[in-house]
Structures are given as C-alpha cells and as structure tokens.
C-alpha cells in the first residue's frame, strides 16, 4: 500500500500550494513568507487526504536535479528540488524537498528543450524567452524521463489554453473542432520508465545530493528565502510562528495528536487559523510542517517495511550528517545576525538615553560623547585602512614571490619530466633489443587489437547516445511544429472572425447610407427640422475620413483612401447623390472582399502561386476570368501582349526621337486630353503628377506609329491603365498597340468610328436575345442604350466601373478579346435588370443609366453572370453579326453620301436665285 506515504510526500513537495516566484524578480526581494499569499487547497482546509497515484490520472513530476548556477565568473552546479506546477505550467525549484518557499521558477508554456551529448551525461537545457537553464540529472535515463515528461505536460497545457470559451462564435470553433485532443501517433521517442531512485515522491525521502562544501549549495541570490526555509526546517518539529511579525519569534509546538479526537481538535485549530480571504496563516503552515516532521520523512513507513535495519541506520546516519552540515552552515548566518543585533541594540540604548535626558546639559554630554565616539571610530578606520594598504603591499610582494617560486618549480618539473622521458625511451629500447622479435610483434598486435576494441566500444556508445539525442530532437521539433500549427490555426480563425465582424460593420454602414439616400429623396416632403437633420447627417457621412478610422485601431483591413493602383476608393464627385452612391459601393465592395478572402481569394492566390511558365490552356483561361492577383498581374499582362505583338527593339525610342524633332498634328488634342485622364487616380489627378509626362510620350509615339489613326479620344484612357499596371513606358506603348491593332476590329478608332457603331447595333441584337424583357422596356419608353454603352466599348469600361472590377474585366479582355466587352456589358444590364424594370419614366431611366454602374458592388456575381448565365456566346456568331451590320451601315452611309451630294449640287444650282430672294426680303423689311 502506497497511499499513506505518497499523500504525505505530496504535502512535502508542494507545501501550502506555494506562491510561484519569477527567477528574474525573485533574486532581490525581501518579502517574507507571511507577506505572500499562501493559499491552501480545499482538501487541506477540510482535512481530506489526497488521492493516491492509483486514483489520480498521473503522478506528480518532482525530483532532485543539479542546476548550473553562476557566481560571478565562476559556474557551479547546485542541487535543487524541482516540482512541476500543473496549473501554471511552471517548474518550481527549491534547495531541498523540505523547503516551504521556492527559490525561483521556469515558465514551460513557451519554452523549448534541448540535450547535447557533448555537454556530458545527463545534461539538458530549458530555453525560455528570457534565459536558458542548464540542468543535470544523475544519469541518462533520468534525463530522458524529465525531458519526455516536460514535453507531455507542455503539450497538454498549451492544448488546454488554446481552446476558445464555450460561448465563442461558431465560426471560430469549427476550425478547431476535433483538433485540440489529437493524440500524437508518431512515437519518435519510446516511453521512458520512471527512475524511482531519482524522480518522484519517493526521492523526497532520500537525502539531497551533497556538494563539496556546505555553503556551496546555498543560494546567495535569495538570502531571505534561505533564512526562512532554514528556520522553518530547524524549528518545524518543535515550534511554530507566534502572533507577532518577527520571523525569529517562536512558541512551543504541540505534539502530534496520537488519537483521532486530538487530531480533530488540532484540525479545528487549523481552520481557525485560516484567514478570511482564503489565505492560510503562518501558524497553519507550521502545524502542517510539525506533523510531517513528527511523522518522519515521506515514505518512511514504506521504507520500514521494505528495508532491513541496516538500511534504516544508514539512512538515519546520512540524515544526521545532512542536518549537521546544515546546522554548521546556519551557525555562520546566526553569528552575523547576532553582531548586527548587538549593534542595533547599542544604538537603541544610546538613542533612549538621549530621549530620556531631563536637561539640555545631559543631552549635550551625550552628543559630545557620541562625537568622541565618531572621532575615535574615524581614526580607527583610518588606521585600519593604512594597515590594509600595508597588508596589500605585503600580499603583492608575497604573490610575486610565490609566482617566481611556481615558475622555478615548473621549470624543475619540466626538466624532471624530460629526464624521465629519456629514461623511459632508453628502457624501452633496451627491452626491445633483448626481447624476441616474434614476441614483440605479437605484443604489438594484441595491444593494437585491444585499443581497437576499446575504440569500437566507445564508438558504439557514441552512436547510441546520438540516436537517443536524434529521437528526442525529432520529438521536440514535431511537438513544437504542432504547437505552432495550432497557434497559427487559432490566429487564422480569429482573423476570419474579425473579418466577418468587419464585413458586417461595413454592411451596416452601407445600409445606413442607403437609408440616408432614401431620406434625401424624400426631403421635399419632410418638415424643415427633419430636412435639416437629414442634410447634416449626409454631410457628416460624406466627410468620413478613412484615415481617422485606421488610426483608431479597430480595423484589421482599413479602407485606404487609394487602392493599389492609386484609384480613389470614394471618388470626389460634384453631385452629392453620386458621392453617397460611391461610398455605399466602396463599403459593399470591402464587405464582399472580407467575406471571400479566405474562401475564394486565398485559394485563387495559391493557384496562381503554383503556376510557373505561362501557357495557353483552359485552366489558365478560367484563372484569368476569375481575376489576376495584384502581384501577378504585371507579369501576365506582359506575357499576353508579347504573345500577339512582338516588341521591336529600339522602335519606341525612334518614335520618341521623331516626336521631339517634329510636332504631330494630334499634339494639341493630346495636351487637351491629358488633364482629363483618370481624374480619380492620384497618378493623373494633377498636371504635375509623375505619370502625366510618361502618358504624353506614349500617346505621341503611338500617333507616329499609326498615322492612319494618329490620335483618337479614348486612347488616353487605354494608355493610362496600361501605364498603371505595367509601369514601364515602352511596355504600356506596346500594350496600346496590341489593343488597337490586334484586339479591336479595324476602323474602331478611325475618324468615322464605323466599327464602333457596328458594335452598338450588334449589342442591341444580343440585348434583345439575352434580355428580351429589358429590351422591350427600353423600346416602350424609346431608350437608346447606345448613348450609354458607346463609351463602354470605346475605352473598355474605363471611368465606368470601379478599379477592382475594371481590372478583372481587362484581365479577360486582354486574353480573349472584344467578346469580353459584350459579355460584361450584357452582365451589367442583367445585374440591374430588376431595378430598371421598376422605373416607368424615360427621363428617370436615363438618369438611372448614368450612374447605375456605381450600383455594382459584387464583382464575383458580375463575373458569374458574364461567363456562366449568358452562355452560349460563340465568337463565330459575333463575327457574322458584325459582318451583317457593317454591310447595312456601309449601305446606309453610302445612301447618305448620295443624298448629301445631291443636296449640295441642288443648292449650288439654286444659289444665285436664292441670293436675290434673300436681298429682296431684306429690302421689304427695311
């Protein structure tokens, strides 16, 4: 039966549920044990015995280890009793197992473990964020047991701490489900058996490992803790703390009650000693200590049953030697304290005499006596200092003399050693000459084999040691990796939760702005006070500064004033209603981005990261339609341009030289259009912006490159977008050439814009086929959609869609061609079809179509409509429709030209007669 001894040993290893102390801050504190919060467990207050090892899930981790201490430049090993605190994942260490206060603690929650065989047998390290602790076990088995147990307890504590509260969001809990209780099936290190002679509660009954001197094991960093523990251990079996606050004031202890009634009375006294706030008074600790001392060391009953009398005597003798050394070491401390006490009492007597003196004369005598004492002490101190200097000089001379003697002795030893080597060499030479050559060879062979066998044995031991070290390090790396993964997943879950909350906040704000817009429309019907309130709220909403929101620190992904390419997230429109719409759109787009960040954007970015060399394929087409990430867009655009438009080296520079030497006819129109290019982008918003000169050079170079077109309004916007993404002037020039000469049909940017007009007719056909209800609605109210869509096709939606959606359209447009413009144009009408059908006035429909692209907030939904809901959309059909409408348009233009020529001819023939009629009419009026 191990119940009794183990329960007592547990009381010993963690007496009074000791308060932990930080090793960095515990070194210089003078706080006594009575000033600390020593909280007893409920079992100790209720006198309920602790569970045995068979009743608990695991044994307590405790035992003696040597800790490497530093005394100035000298490093020494000190024996310490270590005890693991499961509640806080800390390793407390004491000087002995009987101490009440710890000397320090090691935080294991964020620590790592390491063992290097080069450091010696049983030596391992615990590295925390603040420092590294070097410990040494008695053997290799004990070291591996400590490391394995510390790993297991760190893993359990980190898993317990990483779980979220029960009431936390389901979004956070779902990724963690079934993950915190994962059992590690990869056994890098087999389970090490418990070395009972060095680890566990039984080790507390054995004497602590002794050092070379009695004072060597005392902690000089914690003198007050050492005094408390020593007084506690010496007087614990006979005396306990008195009612006063003096550490050295004791009363007699009561003997340990022998029957049950006396024991219950003693426990009643213990309960009375418990403080109101749940802390245990000093008397309670001493009573518990006295019981333990009277009952013997923990496990003594078991030792008495298992060991014979000789073993008992040896153990008791060892304990006597230990206590004797302890008493010797403490006597020196007591002497020092007595001297300090005598000096303090003498000072106290003099001060009392001074205070009790009746007359000033007596006080003056005391003061003069004190002055004389000070003068005597000063002179004595000077004499002692002079004597100290003389002794130091004598010591210096002696040290120099000793150093000379040591050098002389060393020289003599070296001479003696040289002589002995000569003698040994001559002796071996004579022995070899006198011995048989065959016997000499056999001797050499045997000696060589013996040495080789020894080396082999040493190498085998080294291999076993390194295998064990490798197993432990693999286990440590694996566990730390799992802990890091767990923390990363928790962080990811928290970020997802924050993103969802932020998306929800953006939605609420956009709904608030929508309500304000509805109220703004109803302002004419509201009272003056309400109208003024609505106006103020709208002004406050429009003056919202995203920088202030970012400075408040509650946004993980704050809405910046500009996006990655310099476009304003909320453009500064002159119309107040448009400003509200732009802000609502920015908030909705941000909300959609946050919601799709982990589900859509991150997997898409991972797929792009996995693509190396770009080759045309169905997978690449699908990825480009989904949108190219910012970090890959420049590379992919360059690849798409170079596929169909091979840049000619030096051609762009020659065009720039030509534009500098000769002024082009389109130069004046280009200068007029430059300030009107992308006014909502910070790189073009000012005449002094850095990209304005680059855009001028690109447009002038193109006007010389393609004289048939020269320059057409709209090319400035195409070149500006190419500059923003590609950054390089020459790359932007070839991108513009690729769009105009390869993607767009011929004559798209000619003076007549004939192909642009053809596309408008083709688009109306597709609109009638794909959205018949909407087209019928337009025809009913005589709406010409080409007034809205003509600019879409000419500049590929620049200045019509927000930058995030615009660049996704351009990604697919550069890869697939103008068919993408038709798809997205139809998708925009499909996206807003229900809203348009609710309007039954032609003027209101035109007003809505002016800004309805600002109502698009979900780019993914628009992309799905364009490439999925509008299928099929064959390119062959588009070519046929273009050919048919081009013939019709050319015929109409030819007929108009004929009518125009006939009219001009008729006017020319009737010119003189008309002039006479006009003159006669003027004369009649006069």
Buried (B, 14 or more C-beta within 10 A) or exposed (E): EBBBBBBBBBBBBBBBBBBBBBBEEBBEBEBBBEEBEBBBEEEBBEEEEBBBBEEEEEBBBBBBBBBBBEEEEEEBBBBBBBBBBEEEBBBBBBBBBBBBBBBBBBBBBEBBBBBEBEBEEBBBBBBBEEEEBBBBBBEBBBBBBBBBBBBBBBBEBBBEEBBBEEEBBEBBBEEBEEBBEEEEEEEBBEEBEBBEEBBBBBBBBBBBBBBEEBEBBBBEBBBBBBBBBBBBBBBBBBBBBBEEEEBEEBEEBEEBBEEEEEBEEBBEEBEEBBEEEEBBBBBBBBBBBBBBBBBBBBBBBBBEEEEEEEEEEEBEEEBEEBEEBBEEBBEEBEEEEEEEEEEEEEEEEBEEBBEEBEEEEEBEEBEEEEEEEEEEEEEEEEEEEEEEEEEEEEEEEEEEEEEEEEEEEEEEEEEEEEEEEEEEEEEEEEEEEEEEEEEEEEEEEEEEEEEEEEEEEEEEEEEEBEEBBEBBBEBBEBBBEBBEEBEEBBEBBBBBBBBBBBBEBBBEBBEBBBEBBEBBEEEEEBEEEEBEEBBEBBEEBBEBEBEEEBEEEEBEBBBEEBBBBBBBBBBEBEEBEBBBBBBBBBBBBBBBBBBBBBEBBEEBBEBBEEBEEBEEEEEBBEBBBBBBBEEBBBEBBBBBBBBEBEBEEEBBEEBBEBBEEEEBEBBEBBEEBBEEBBEBBBBBBEEEBEBBEBBBBBBBBBBBBBEEBBBBBBBBBBBBBBBBBBEBBBBBBBBBBBBBBEBBBEBBBBEEBBBBBBBBBBBBBBBBEBBEEBBEBBEEBEBEBBEBBBBBBBBBBBBBBBBBBBBBBBBBBBBBBBBBBBBBBBBBBBBBBEEBEEBEEEEEBBEBBEBBBBBBBBBBBBBBBBBEEBEEBEEEBBEEBBEBBBEEBEEEEEEEEEEEEEEEEEEEEEEEEEEEEEEEEEEEEE
